[in-house]
Amino acid sequence: MRNWTSDWKEFLRDHPSLDVNPGLTYPPVPRVPAASLAADEAFWQQVRNLYPEPEELINLNSGAVSSSPRTVEKAFLAYYQLVNQLPSYYLFKFMEQGRELIREGLAGLVNCSKDEVAFLRNTTEALNNVIFGIPLKAGDEVVACRQDYSKAVASWKQRELREGIKVNWVSLEGPEETDEQIVSKYLSAFTHRTKVLHLTHVINWNGQVLPVAQIIREAKKRGVDVLLDGAHSLGLLETDMAALGCDYFVAALH
Ligand SMILES: Cc1ncc(COP(=O)(O)O)c(C=O)c1O
């Protein structure tokens, strides 16, 4: 007999298949230099055990199209099947309650208030909401990087063509550049007309981690609004909104 309880926690207790197996969580990442961690076979075996194993192929793309860990796969399928039984009831009655718990969890993860967290369908949609949502007039300038996410680059170019704003493009040639060189490239792109800085925490083309805290500090000194793309950093690098001080942060949960 189905239990039509309206309490989320009670509901999870009655539906153990929706509980993500606590035995399948990521092992804590040891605080050791990257080279030692790279050689720690036992650690990587634990990580590998979390993923569905392909029969004959090895996945070398853990960026744009990485597979989800088995916990995520399991939860995704279980919730899909649940909602599909009675969408109006499960989707609106139960998923709504779960969503607020996720909002609180995410706010805790990135150190911001839960009222500052919004769910969209993906990072691209979040980027475009911000890019097309910031009021700018002809002559205003934006600093962005040629190696930012290509869809965001296209959106800024669209605003240039439609509205006469100007984008000053930073170009990062390769991962050998030092943090100082990168910061100075951004600094030289700022002018007194700069209103927005579009910044990517981890560049998807080569995995380079940018010194975002330093660059954001410089932007804020100049009164520039900062949009930080954390598609490849959330969950991998510490992300503290209060410490970073950016105005908009977008990231993916997949
Ligand atoms: C740096 C960066 N930003 C944004 C995105 C878009 O992410 P999503 O697939 O969540 O829209 C990607 C996707 O690869 C990316 O590499």
The ligand as an SDF file (V2000), in Angstrom:
LIG
                    3D

 16 16  0  0  0  0  0  0  0  0999 V2000
   34.1900   26.6230  -19.6910 C   0  0  0  0  0  0  0  0  0  0  0  0
   32.8130   26.1250  -20.0200 C   0  0  0  0  0  0  0  0  0  0  0  0
   31.7480   26.8900  -19.7060 N   0  0  0  0  0  0  0  0  0  0  0  0
   30.4990   26.4730  -19.9680 C   0  0  0  0  0  0  0  0  0  0  0  0
   30.2370   25.2570  -20.5720 C   0  0  0  0  0  0  0  0  0  0  0  0
   28.8240   24.8480  -20.8550 C   0  0  0  0  0  0  0  0  0  0  0  0
   28.4050   23.8660  -19.9520 O   0  0  0  0  0  0  0  0  0  0  0  0
   26.9720   23.2100  -20.0500 P   0  0  0  0  0  0  0  0  0  0  0  0
   27.1540   21.9420  -20.8330 O   0  0  0  0  0  0  0  0  0  0  0  0
   26.5870   22.9460  -18.6200 O   0  0  0  0  0  0  0  0  0  0  0  0
   26.0430   24.1530  -20.7160 O   0  0  0  0  0  0  0  0  0  0  0  0
   31.3050   24.4230  -20.9170 C   0  0  0  0  0  0  0  0  0  0  0  0
   31.0620   23.1200  -21.5510 C   0  0  0  0  0  0  0  0  0  0  0  0
   31.9420   22.3780  -21.9100 O   0  0  0  0  0  0  0  0  0  0  0  0
   32.6250   24.8850  -20.6430 C   0  0  0  0  0  0  0  0  0  0  0  0
   33.6860   24.1220  -20.9640 O   0  0  0  0  0  0  0  0  0  0  0  0
  1  2  1  0
  2  3  1  0
  2 15  2  0
  3  4  2  0
  4  5  1  0
  5  6  1  0
  5 12  2  0
  6  7  1  0
  7  8  1  0
  8  9  2  0
  8 10  1  0
  8 11  1  0
 12 13  1  0
 12 15  1  0
 13 14  2  0
 15 16  1  0
M  END
$$$$
